[in-house]
């Protein structure tokens, strides 16, 4: 999949103004950090030294150009094209001028096996080569520190430039003219040039040789990784891109998985629904793990279980907060960054997330569900056993105690607590899966114990969440408001999807929450009013439910609509505006990419229909 960008307006110096902020962004990374690159090849977002770090490139959230961006610009730009090297996380941007001269920018973060471990330095590699003629380019590298407040002190050598901040220093290794880079002086591109931006360390080999080696090995890694995926027959390209994007969202050092790579992209224009998603939510991470497991990519689960085990042990049978920093940080105090104006000027820019203080009772089910496959899968290097089961039982006991207690719910309502159906449902899932795990481990007494709890919870959920008035399962016990999260009842095996109550619930949700093919989260107003945009994962839950009750052609049609809602590189954010079709919310959103995989696996024709 590739994208063509129309002719941009030129400034008086012959170079185009920066592309307007949008979520048509390429994503590169290596499971240590990431960078987002706009259609003109400008790095507009990258937090260093890790996902939740300082955005040294922050142009996505505003500021005066060229600050907060890394641009390789073509004089008299007339056309831009962008694509991924097939089945990799290596991005290629082609820029063509009005005279038919062109350049190619290849962007990636090195990732490959070396010396028995994955080599994944905090380094962005940018390789530039002429495609036709001798076009003139300008290199503009302007990192900023402390959320845009600090301009670095710059020093340089014969083949490097150092950008020195109070808390970190970046070093650019390049075989381009240092003087041209420092002065932003335009120059003719007559040969391949390489830019390696990373830690303040010397480079062992030559700049060009190192860049070429890193690219070759990184391409080889991603091709091998993609080759091992167990793909559905249909929509393979979409599934591969979604899977790679999910993999890039893992912080491999600890096993954490970020919900998204950005902060403060509004859920809808001008709403102040701006949140920082650069952390690990137990809920989102479970869905990521399950989606990748469905493609037989179990390595991510094994890495995540390292992180999850530390969460469980640290809780010691007590309260588990719904999200953590990717290094297991518990305090994620929310503040406003006053320096940056926000996406398209729509602040505030938030750092941290107050939801770490919440009680969200679905977390206990998400923990057990996230770990469950490890007890049944014989492929794993470190399969879970009795000791791990006993640790999970402490989580189950907590689920039993709080199953029917009010909480903030999975949508993280800040000023309203209820006994949310989705939270009770996940507490049921914790007990149900513990019973199945105990059976596999031949622990008959424990299997019966957890099954009894699950049965009691199920009876209460069916009774207390059902609204006779609405003829649907409501969002809370004794409530009447509708909420798309109840569709998870079928997805986690709580109810037969053909049960008349579930079918009626789906009908009610479609009537009251859908704008055409798109589905909003809930109908009741929250702290900011009623949601305006469709929440992509809810649309995918609808697709799953439709398929389960036999409305497969409708499900396929909606899925095709969602595939068209992706940006030209095949990636989704959190929300879609039902009228304009524009993407909103943090990006790339793991929940949304999970939906692509789940829908394709659910809806695809079987391989044996063609082979």
Secondary structure, DSSP 4 states (H G I P E B T S, - for coil): -EEEEPPPPB-TTS-BPPPPP-S--EEEE-SS-EEEE-TTS-EEEEEESSTTSEEEE-GGG--STTTTEEEEEETTEEEEEEEEPTTSS-EEEEEEETTS-EEEEEEEE--EEETTEEE--S-EEEEEEEEES--EEEEEEE-EETTTTEEPEEEE-SSEEEEE-SS-EEEEEESS-HHHHHHT--EE--S-EEEEEEES---SS-HHHHHHHHHHHHHHHHHHHHHT----SSSHHHHHHHHHHHHHTEETTTTEE-S-S-B---SSTTS----B--SEEHHHHHHHHHHHHHTT--HHHHHHHHHHHHHHHHHTTS---SEE-TT-------EEESS---GGG---EEES-GGGG---TTHHHHHHHHHHGGGT-TT-TT---HHHHHHHHHHHHHHHHHTTS-B-TTTT-SS--B-BHHHHHHHHHHHHHHHHHHHHTT-HHHHHHHHHHHHHHHHHHHHHSEETTTTEE-SBTT----BGGGGHHHHTTSS-TTSHHHHHHHHHHHHHHEETTEE-SBSS-BTTBS--SEEHHHHHHHHHHHHHTT-HHHHHHHHHHHHHHS-TTS--EEEE-TTT--EEEEES-HHHHHHHHHHHHHHSPPGGGT-
